[in-house]
Amino acid sequence: MKKVAFDCKGTLMNRPADHKVVKLFKWFESKGCEMYIWSSLYSYAKETRTEHGFDCEIREKFSNTKFKFEDDMPLDDYMDIAVDDDCNSDYLAAHEFIFVSDIPEDSNQFEAKFGHLLK
């Protein structure tokens, strides 16, 4: 089961239910992923979870500079996938990144675009 973290401000926060980011969250959830909302401000993550009614964990973001990352020794604090609006956020503690600008508008394309990340 993959751990997937979504950012709040600029990503999930204040998005309507039919927005591509909200749909992507639900798509990963439907694939059995362990879902997280994270933010540098814990209160944003909590507010966003409530806003969307998601059943997920909330966490503060961790920088990958806080942990020694080695492929053969995964760390519990690392996410498998992080979804963020800031293309410069690749310093976060995640193995793979999806940026909001790369999410297709058509949710029928999610499998083709992101299905390989679930293997």
N, C-alpha and C positions, 0 to 999 in steps of 0.2 A: 504494500500500500504506500503510495507516494504522499509526501507531506507538501502541501501547496499553501503558500502564504500570499495574501493580497494586501497591498498597501491601502491606506485610507485616502488622505488628502490628494486630490487629483486623479485618483484611481477609482475607488468604490464610493467614497463619501459624496452624498448629495446627487447620486445617479438614480434615474428612474428605473423601475423594475425591468423595463424592456431595453435597457442600455446594454451594449455588447459586453461590457466588463461584468455586469451582474449576471448576464447569461453565461459567460465563461466560468464564473464562480460556480454556478449551478451545474454546468457541464462537468467540471472536475469532480464536484460532489457526487454526481450521478455515476461516475466511474469508480466510486468507492475510495476516493482520496481522503486523506486526513486533512481537514481544512482549517486554516488559520487566517485571522486578520491581524496584521501587525502594523505598528506605527512607531515613530520615535516618541510620540505622546500616547501613553496607554489610554488616556481618556478618549482620544480620537477612535481608537480601535473599539473600545466599548460602545461608544456612540454609534459607530457604523454598524456593528453587529445588531444593535437594537433597531436602528433605522431600517435595516433589511430583513430583520427577523431570522437571521441565520443561526443555525445551531452549530457553532464552531468555537474553537479556542481563540483567545486573544493573547497577544504577546507584544512586547517591545521589540523593535528591530535590533538585530545584532550585526555588527560589522564583522566581516571575515578576518579582519586583522586582530580580533580578540581571541581567535582560536587558531590552532595549527591544523590545517586541513591536509589530509592525505587521502587519496582515492581508496586505499585499502583499509582505512579506519574511519568510517563515517561517524560524525558527531551528532548527538541528539539535538543539539541546537541548530544544526544546519537544516534548511528546507531543501527539498528536492527541486522545487520550482518556486520562483517568486514572480509575481505580477506587479508591475510598477509603472508609473507614468514618466518617471525621470530616467532617461537613457543613460545617465551617469551613475545610476544606483547599482552598478555591477560590483561594488565593494561589499554588498550585503552578504550575509551568511546563507547563500543559496548556491546550488550547483548549476541550475539553468535559470534563465531570465526570459520573461515575455514582457514586452513593453506595450503599453496601451495602443500606441501608434501601429503596432504589428498585428493587432487583433482584427480579424475580418468582421465586417458589419453583419454578414450572413452567418448565423450560428451553424448552418449546415456544413460550413467549411472547417469547423473546429477539429473534427476528427482527422481530416487530411493534413491540417496545419500543425496540430499539437499531439496527435495520437502517439507519435513515436516517443514522446517524453514519458509516457506511461509504462514503457517496457523496461 
